[in-house]
């Protein structure tokens, strides 16, 4: 199972970062409609993508903590 973080979107693709730091383009049509920038997505064994709700929540919590620390 591969995980990606959605960095941004262009007209046709989601620009994503792998856990190793490599940037890849994934067609938007392959992703769930509710995926947004900053979300974790998972490439499932059957070749479909799904949103990793738990991973996304943890990442957002971690990033908010970093921002609070940076600006306090």
C-alpha positions in Angstrom: 0.0 0.0 0.0 1.5 3.4 -1.1 0.6 6.7 0.6 0.8 10.1 -0.9 0.2 13.7 0.2 -1.8 15.9 -2.2 0.3 19.0 -2.7 -1.7 20.8 -5.4 -3.9 20.4 -8.4 -3.5 21.4 -12.0 -6.1 21.1 -14.8 -5.9 17.3 -15.0 -3.7 16.0 -12.2 -3.2 16.0 -8.5 0.5 16.8 -7.8 1.4 14.4 -5.0 4.4 13.6 -2.8 5.3 10.1 -1.9 6.6 9.1 1.5 10.1 9.1 0.0 9.7 12.7 -1.2 9.3 12.0 -4.9 6.7 14.1 -6.7 4.2 12.3 -8.9 1.1 13.3 -10.9 -2.1 11.3 -10.4 -5.0 11.9 -12.7 -7.8 13.8 -10.8 -10.3 11.4 -12.3 -8.7 8.5 -10.4 -9.2 10.2 -7.0 -12.3 10.5 -4.8 -14.1 13.8 -5.5 -13.6 15.1 -1.9 -9.8 15.0 -1.9 -8.2 18.4 -1.3 -4.7 19.8 -0.9 -3.0 18.5 2.2 -4.9 15.2 2.3 -3.3 11.8 2.5 -4.4 9.3 -0.2 -3.7 5.6 -0.4 -3.2 3.5 -3.5 -5.1 0.3 -2.8 -4.2 -3.2 -3.9 -6.9 -3.1 -6.6 -5.4 0.1 -8.2 -8.0 2.5 -6.8 -7.2 5.5 -4.6 -8.9 6.3 -1.3 -8.6 9.2 1.1 -6.8 8.3 4.4 -9.0 10.2 6.8 -7.0 9.2 9.9 -3.6 10.1 8.3 -5.0 13.4 7.1 -6.3 14.3 10.6 -2.9 13.4 12.2 -1.0 15.4 9.6 -3.2 18.5 10.0 -2.9 18.3 13.8 0.9 18.0 13.5 1.1 21.0 11.0 -1.2 23.1 13.2 1.1 22.4 16.2 4.2 23.4 14.2 2.5 26.7 13.1 1.5 27.6 16.6 5.0 26.9 17.8 6.5 28.9 15.0 4.3 32.0 15.6 4.1 32.0 19.4 
